[in-house]
């Protein structure tokens, strides 16, 4: 196995992950340039949120089939690999990752090469596929996170701190290529707004420090360690690259209350939003936020998202609409024993929206109830 993997140690794919959609790449480039020129953090977030609705729903036969070969040398990772494949397939209905015992059918090979550390060479679309190196001496506490991190590299995604506008969010204090090299594997950088919760982040330490005055998003993250699961924006990015496809478990419909697309799947728990108590963790099917897969889909009938963009509103990572306007005084409040703080601004990422934005997805929404009554909302 060492020989098989190590022969690709310096083989870099010439295929850019951007080739999935040139139009999307162009829109991303435009949004990145606008965000780079702006000193307004709300506007920077808006630049990216406005391009996330970009995909037409595919059919079952359009699903991207990606075989994964797992060598026995990484048996201590096998449970994590199985879970990661399942999590990615659920998050992105346009992908079907599957384990194969025939390495000639695999576009991603997972094993242990020479040396220490975990890393990935190439991407699945390249002529040699992707080779994921997992260190069997890696800390057990981080094997799960590392498995997700490396498989997303194999699918073509870059570190979050290597995006074009990274200097507005982090300060890199090292010349280590892991932090500085922005061209490795020609991977996608920065499809969504900067996301400190991304599983593609590194720990914050002396090599990489947050710029707390650089963007309001840092107020939302107190820990300095990376997220161990995909964030909501990681899932949005997956669906932007691999367009969602109909299947046995995914067939979105327009909700009668909101004119939004909903699939009805139980995939909304843990997406950092505040919701009414009757929300059951499902994507719709009638109201409130939709999931990262439904969120990227262009609806050619009702065009709800386009109408919202025309009004100056966008969907944050919670899936709710926001306008970025200040509408209340800052306040702290308690929900289910958790102390929360609202800065009085509608969005731009999560938290209770203003009444006008909230009622776009829930006609009975009332901001005052969200921050004053412990019985009216829960944290998912």
C-alpha positions as CSV (number, residue, x, y, z in Angstrom):
1,X,0.0,0.0,0.0
2,X,2.8,2.4,0.8
3,X,4.2,2.0,-2.7
4,X,0.8,2.4,-4.3
5,X,0.1,5.7,-2.5
6,X,3.6,7.1,-2.3
7,X,4.0,7.0,-6.1
8,X,1.5,9.8,-6.2
9,X,3.2,11.9,-3.5
10,X,4.1,14.6,-6.0
11,X,1.3,14.0,-8.5
12,X,-1.0,17.0,-8.5
13,X,-4.2,16.9,-10.5
14,X,-4.4,19.3,-13.4
15,X,-8.2,19.3,-13.2
16,X,-9.6,22.2,-11.3
17,X,-12.7,21.6,-9.2
18,X,-14.0,24.8,-10.7
19,X,-14.8,23.0,-14.0
20,X,-18.0,21.7,-12.6
21,X,-19.6,25.0,-13.5
22,X,-17.8,27.9,-15.2
23,X,-20.8,30.3,-14.6
24,X,-20.6,29.6,-10.9
25,X,-16.9,30.2,-10.9
26,X,-17.4,33.5,-12.6
27,X,-20.1,34.6,-10.1
28,X,-17.8,33.5,-7.3
29,X,-14.9,35.6,-8.6
30,X,-17.2,38.6,-8.9
31,X,-18.4,38.2,-5.3
32,X,-14.9,37.6,-4.0
33,X,-13.7,40.8,-5.6
34,X,-16.6,42.9,-4.2
35,X,-16.1,41.4,-0.7
36,X,-12.4,42.1,-0.9
37,X,-13.0,45.8,-1.7
38,X,-15.5,46.3,1.2
39,X,-14.8,47.2,4.8
40,X,-18.4,46.4,5.8
41,X,-18.6,42.9,7.2
42,X,-22.4,42.7,6.6
43,X,-21.9,43.6,2.9
44,X,-19.1,41.0,2.6
45,X,-21.4,38.3,3.9
46,X,-24.2,39.4,1.6
47,X,-21.9,39.1,-1.4
48,X,-21.6,35.4,-0.9
49,X,-25.1,34.6,0.4
50,X,-26.5,36.1,-2.8
51,X,-24.8,33.6,-5.1
52,X,-25.7,30.4,-3.2
53,X,-29.0,29.9,-5.0
54,X,-27.4,28.7,-8.2
55,X,-28.3,25.1,-9.1
56,X,-31.1,23.4,-11.0
57,X,-32.4,20.1,-9.5
58,X,-30.9,17.1,-11.2
59,X,-32.4,13.7,-11.8
60,X,-31.2,10.4,-10.2
61,X,-29.0,9.6,-13.1
62,X,-27.2,12.9,-12.8
63,X,-25.9,12.0,-9.3
64,X,-22.1,12.0,-9.1
65,X,-20.9,8.4,-8.3
66,X,-17.6,8.3,-6.4
67,X,-16.1,5.0,-5.4
68,X,-13.9,4.9,-2.3
69,X,-11.3,2.2,-1.7
70,X,-10.2,1.8,1.9
71,X,-7.0,-0.1,2.6
72,X,-6.8,-2.4,5.6
73,X,-3.8,-0.4,7.0
74,X,-6.2,2.2,8.3
75,X,-8.6,-0.1,10.1
76,X,-8.7,2.2,13.1
77,X,-10.4,4.8,10.9
78,X,-13.0,2.6,9.3
79,X,-15.8,3.6,11.6
80,X,-15.1,7.2,10.9
81,X,-14.8,6.7,7.2
82,X,-18.2,4.9,7.1
83,X,-19.8,7.7,9.1
84,X,-18.2,10.4,6.9
85,X,-19.5,8.8,3.7
86,X,-23.0,8.6,5.2
87,X,-22.9,12.2,6.4
88,X,-21.7,13.6,3.1
89,X,-24.3,11.6,1.1
90,X,-27.1,12.9,3.4
91,X,-25.8,16.5,3.3
92,X,-25.4,16.5,-0.5
93,X,-28.0,14.5,-2.5
94,X,-26.0,15.1,-5.7
95,X,-23.2,12.8,-4.4
96,X,-23.1,9.1,-3.9
97,X,-19.9,8.1,-2.1
98,X,-19.6,4.3,-1.8
99,X,-17.0,1.9,-0.6
100,X,-15.6,-0.5,-3.2
101,X,-13.4,-3.5,-2.7
102,X,-12.0,-3.0,-6.2
103,X,-9.4,-0.2,-6.2
104,X,-9.5,0.0,-10.0
105,X,-13.1,1.4,-9.6
106,X,-12.2,3.9,-6.9
107,X,-11.8,7.7,-7.5
108,X,-10.6,8.1,-3.9
109,X,-8.1,5.8,-2.2
110,X,-7.6,5.9,1.5
111,X,-4.6,4.3,3.2
112,X,-1.4,5.1,5.1
113,X,1.7,6.2,3.3
114,X,5.2,6.9,4.5
115,X,5.9,9.5,7.2
116,X,3.6,11.1,9.7
117,X,0.6,13.3,9.4
118,X,-2.7,13.2,7.4
119,X,-2.9,14.8,4.0
120,X,-4.5,14.4,0.6
121,X,-2.9,14.3,-2.9
122,X,-5.0,15.1,-6.0
123,X,-8.8,15.4,-6.3
124,X,-11.3,12.7,-7.4
125,X,-11.8,14.3,-10.9
126,X,-8.1,14.1,-11.7
127,X,-6.6,11.5,-14.0
128,X,-5.1,9.6,-11.0
129,X,-8.0,10.3,-8.6
130,X,-7.4,11.4,-5.0
131,X,-5.1,9.6,-2.4
132,X,-5.9,10.3,1.2
133,X,-3.1,9.5,3.7
134,X,-4.3,8.9,7.3
135,X,-1.8,8.5,10.1
136,X,-2.7,5.6,12.3
137,X,-0.9,7.2,15.2
138,X,-3.2,10.2,15.0
139,X,-5.1,11.2,18.2
140,X,-8.3,9.2,18.6
141,X,-10.1,12.4,19.6
142,X,-9.4,13.9,16.1
143,X,-9.6,10.9,13.8
144,X,-13.3,11.7,13.0
145,X,-12.7,15.3,12.2
146,X,-9.6,14.5,10.2
147,X,-11.5,12.0,8.1
148,X,-14.1,14.5,7.1
149,X,-11.4,17.2,6.5
150,X,-9.4,15.0,4.2
151,X,-12.4,13.6,2.3
152,X,-13.5,17.1,1.5
153,X,-10.0,17.8,0.2
154,X,-10.4,14.8,-2.0
155,X,-13.7,16.2,-3.3
156,X,-11.9,19.4,-4.3
157,X,-12.3,21.7,-1.3
158,X,-9.6,24.0,0.1
159,X,-8.7,25.1,3.6
160,X,-11.0,27.9,4.8
161,X,-8.0,30.1,5.8
162,X,-6.6,30.0,2.2
163,X,-9.5,31.8,0.6
164,X,-8.7,35.0,-1.3
165,X,-10.1,37.3,1.3
166,X,-8.5,35.4,4.3
167,X,-6.5,38.4,5.4
168,X,-9.8,40.0,6.5
169,X,-10.4,37.2,9.0
170,X,-7.1,35.6,10.1
171,X,-3.5,36.5,10.6
172,X,-1.0,33.8,9.4
173,X,2.2,34.1,11.4
174,X,4.2,31.3,9.8
175,X,5.8,30.5,6.4
176,X,4.8,26.8,6.7
177,X,3.4,25.7,3.3
178,X,0.4,24.2,5.0
179,X,-0.7,27.8,5.7
180,X,0.8,29.7,2.9
181,X,0.5,27.6,-0.3
182,X,-2.8,28.7,-1.9
183,X,-2.3,26.8,-5.1
184,X,-2.2,23.2,-4.0
185,X,-4.4,20.8,-5.9
186,X,-6.2,23.8,-7.6
187,X,-8.9,23.3,-5.0
188,X,-12.0,25.5,-4.5
189,X,-11.4,28.4,-2.1
190,X,-14.2,30.4,-0.5
191,X,-17.5,29.4,-2.0
192,X,-19.4,30.8,0.9
193,X,-18.8,33.7,3.3
194,X,-15.9,33.1,5.6
195,X,-16.8,30.3,8.0
196,X,-14.9,29.9,11.3
197,X,-17.0,26.8,12.0
198,X,-15.9,25.0,8.9
199,X,-14.4,21.6,9.3
200,X,-11.7,22.9,6.8
201,X,-10.2,25.2,9.5
202,X,-7.1,24.5,11.5
203,X,-6.8,25.2,15.3
204,X,-6.2,28.8,16.3
205,X,-2.7,29.1,17.8
206,X,0.5,31.1,17.3
207,X,0.6,30.1,13.6
208,X,-2.9,31.3,12.8
209,X,-4.8,33.9,14.9
210,X,-8.3,35.3,14.4
211,X,-8.7,39.0,13.6
212,X,-11.5,39.7,16.0
213,X,-12.0,43.2,14.7
214,X,-12.0,41.9,11.1
215,X,-15.5,40.5,11.0
216,X,-18.5,40.1,13.3
217,X,-18.6,36.4,12.6
218,X,-15.9,35.8,15.2
219,X,-18.4,36.8,17.9
220,X,-20.3,33.6,17.3
221,X,-17.3,31.3,18.0
222,X,-15.8,31.1,21.4
223,X,-13.6,28.0,21.0
224,X,-10.2,28.0,19.2
225,X,-10.4,24.4,18.1
226,X,-11.9,23.4,14.7
227,X,-15.4,22.0,14.4
228,X,-15.5,18.2,14.4
229,X,-18.4,18.0,11.9
230,X,-19.3,19.8,8.7
231,X,-20.8,23.2,9.3
232,X,-24.0,24.5,7.6
233,X,-21.9,26.4,5.1
234,X,-19.7,23.4,4.4
235,X,-22.9,21.6,3.4
236,X,-24.0,24.6,1.3
237,X,-20.7,24.6,-0.5
238,X,-21.0,20.9,-1.2
239,X,-24.4,21.4,-2.8
240,X,-23.2,24.4,-4.8
241,X,-20.5,22.2,-6.4
242,X,-22.5,18.9,-6.6
243,X,-26.0,20.0,-7.6
244,X,-28.7,18.2,-5.6
245,X,-30.4,15.3,-7.5
246,X,-33.8,13.6,-7.0
247,X,-33.7,10.2,-5.3
248,X,-35.6,7.9,-3.0
249,X,-34.8,10.2,0.0
250,X,-34.8,13.6,-1.8
251,X,-37.6,15.1,-3.8
252,X,-38.2,18.7,-2.8
253,X,-41.5,20.5,-3.2
254,X,-42.6,24.1,-2.9
255,X,-44.1,24.8,0.6
256,X,-47.6,26.3,0.4
257,X,-47.0,28.8,3.2
258,X,-43.6,30.3,2.1
259,X,-43.2,29.4,-1.6
260,X,-39.8,27.9,-0.6
261,X,-38.5,24.5,-1.6
262,X,-38.5,21.9,1.1
263,X,-37.5,18.2,1.1
264,X,-39.0,17.2,4.5
265,X,-35.9,15.4,5.6
266,X,-34.8,15.4,9.3
267,X,-31.6,17.2,8.6
268,X,-32.0,20.6,10.4
269,X,-30.9,19.7,14.0
270,X,-27.6,21.5,14.9
271,X,-27.7,24.2,12.3
272,X,-27.2,27.1,14.7
273,X,-30.6,28.7,14.4
274,X,-33.4,29.8,16.7
275,X,-36.7,28.2,15.9
276,X,-40.3,28.2,17.0
277,X,-41.1,25.3,19.4
278,X,-43.2,23.5,16.8
279,X,-40.2,23.1,14.5
280,X,-39.4,19.4,14.4
281,X,-35.9,19.4,12.9
282,X,-37.2,18.7,9.4
283,X,-36.6,20.7,6.3
284,X,-40.1,22.3,6.1
285,X,-42.3,20.9,4.7
286,X,-44.5,24.0,5.1
287,X,-42.5,26.8,6.7
288,X,-39.3,28.1,8.3
289,X,-35.8,27.5,7.1
290,X,-34.9,24.9,4.4
291,X,-31.8,22.7,4.4
292,X,-28.5,23.4,2.6
293,X,-29.5,21.2,-0.4
294,X,-32.8,22.9,-1.0
295,X,-31.3,26.3,-0.3
296,X,-29.1,26.2,-3.4
297,X,-31.8,25.2,-5.9
298,X,-33.2,27.6,-8.4
299,X,-37.0,27.5,-8.4
300,X,-38.2,28.6,-11.8
301,X,-41.9,28.8,-10.7
302,X,-42.2,30.8,-7.5
303,X,-38.7,32.5,-7.5
304,X,-39.0,33.3,-3.8
305,X,-35.2,33.7,-3.3
306,X,-34.9,36.0,-6.2
307,X,-37.7,38.1,-4.9
308,X,-36.0,38.3,-1.6
309,X,-32.7,39.4,-3.2
310,X,-34.5,42.1,-5.0
311,X,-35.8,43.3,-1.6
312,X,-32.2,43.4,-0.3
313,X,-32.6,40.2,1.8
314,X,-30.6,37.0,1.8
315,X,-30.5,33.6,3.5
316,X,-27.9,33.3,6.2
317,X,-26.3,30.0,7.3
318,X,-29.4,29.4,9.5
319,X,-31.5,29.3,6.4
320,X,-33.5,32.3,7.5
321,X,-33.8,35.6,5.6
322,X,-32.0,38.7,6.9
323,X,-31.7,42.3,5.7
324,X,-28.7,43.4,7.8
325,X,-30.5,46.4,9.3
326,X,-30.4,47.5,12.9
327,X,-33.9,47.1,14.3
328,X,-33.6,46.7,18.0
329,X,-31.4,47.5,21.0
330,X,-28.7,44.9,21.9
331,X,-29.8,42.6,24.6
332,X,-28.9,39.4,26.4
333,X,-31.6,36.8,27.0
334,X,-31.9,33.2,28.3
335,X,-33.3,30.3,26.3
336,X,-33.4,26.8,27.7
337,X,-30.7,27.7,30.3
338,X,-28.4,29.2,27.6
339,X,-27.4,32.8,27.8
340,X,-27.7,34.4,24.3
341,X,-26.9,37.8,23.0
342,X,-28.5,39.7,20.1
343,X,-26.8,42.8,18.8
344,X,-30.0,44.3,17.5
345,X,-29.0,43.7,13.8
346,X,-31.0,41.4,11.5
347,X,-28.4,38.8,10.6
348,X,-26.3,38.6,8.6
349,X,-25.7,35.0,9.5
350,X,-27.9,33.6,12.2
351,X,-30.1,34.5,15.2
352,X,-33.6,36.0,15.4
353,X,-34.4,38.1,12.3
354,X,-36.5,41.3,12.3
355,X,-40.2,40.8,12.1
356,X,-40.4,41.6,8.3
357,X,-37.7,39.0,7.5
358,X,-38.9,36.4,10.0
359,X,-42.5,36.5,8.6
360,X,-41.2,35.6,5.1
361,X,-40.8,32.1,6.5
362,X,-43.2,32.0,9.5
363,X,-46.2,34.3,9.3
364,X,-46.7,34.3,13.1
365,X,-43.1,35.2,13.8
366,X,-42.6,37.8,16.5
367,X,-39.1,38.9,17.5
368,X,-40.2,40.1,20.9
369,X,-41.4,36.6,21.8
370,X,-38.2,35.1,20.6
371,X,-36.0,37.1,23.0
372,X,-38.4,37.5,25.9
373,X,-40.4,34.2,26.4
374,X,-38.4,31.1,27.3
375,X,-41.3,29.0,26.0
376,X,-41.4,30.4,22.4
377,X,-38.2,29.1,20.9
378,X,-35.5,26.5,21.3
379,X,-31.9,26.2,20.2
380,X,-31.4,23.4,17.7
